[in-house]
Amino acid sequence: MEENTFILQTEDGGEQACRVVFTFDSDEHSYVLFSLVGDDDAGISALRYELDENGEMAGFSDIETDEEWAMVEEVMNTVVSEFGEDQANYFTITNEADEEVMCQILHRFENVGKSYLFYAIVEDDEPQLDEVFASAYIAGDNGEVADLLPIETDAEWAMVEEVLNSLAQN
């Protein structure tokens, strides 16, 4: 799954990779909603942009007026309300080829105060159910997967397999 990113120049002359969340156009400008790569606490920001001769985002500029910010915030709130709630059911992992891969959570459960999930890799917008993975995990503030943890003991694996078997029978 190719991720749409772009690079911004920072005030100190460095570069910051940014992940595109959503793009949209108004009558006058094009806008990008984005998050900073490597800073999961930064939230979503917005800028104006233009397309360069290769059709790539360039010519970034700040949003200038309160009216313009209100319009952008309305779009951002719509995007979050339509897509944000379901995002807790998806997360990304890095595969052996160092590529980010989208995963869909199939089932969550708890046992002895520890959280677990079953998940599948998403290809062509569909979970690939021929291979289901299991992991312990730490949930973020909004229920999203903040970190995957290994299943460590044979007893823990036996419990996870028992849960999977009970789900398969339903």
C-alpha positions, 0 to 999 in steps of 0.5 A, a space after each residue: 500500500 503506497 502512502 501519500 507523503 510530502 516534505 515540508 521545509 522547517 523554519 530551521 532549514 530542515 525537512 519534515 515528512 508529512 502524511 496526507 490525510 485528505 485533500 480537497 478544493 474550494 472555489 479559490 484554493 486547494 488544501 491538504 489535511 496532513 499529519 507529521 510523520 514520526 509525531 503521532 501526538 501532533 494531530 492534523 494540520 492544514 495548508 494550501 497547496 498548488 500542483 507543480 509541473 509533475 502534478 505533485 503538491 508544492 507551493 505550500 502556504 498558510 491559511 490566511 483568514 478566520 473565514 478560511 480556517 472555519 471552512 477548513 475546520 468544517 471539512 476536517 470535522 466532517 472527515 473525522 466524523 465520517 472516517 475517524 470512528 472506524 479508524 480504530 478498527 485499522 492500524 499499520 505495521 511494517 513488513 519485512 520489506 520495510 513497507 507499511 501494510 494496512 491491517 483490519 482488526 477482526 476481533 478484540 478481547 481481554 484476558 486477565 487484564 491484558 488486551 488481545 486482537 485478531 487481525 488480517 492484512 488489507 489488500 484491495 480494501 478487503 481483509 485477507 482472511 486466509 491468514 489471521 494474526 493474533 497479538 496482545 496490544 496496548 490501546 491508545 486514547 481513542 481505542 486505536 492500536 498504539 503498540 502490538 505486543 508479543 504473545 509470550 507463553 504457551 499458556 497464553 497461545 493456548 488461550 488465544 487459540 481457544 478464543 479463535 476456535 470459539 469464534 470459528 464455531 459461531 
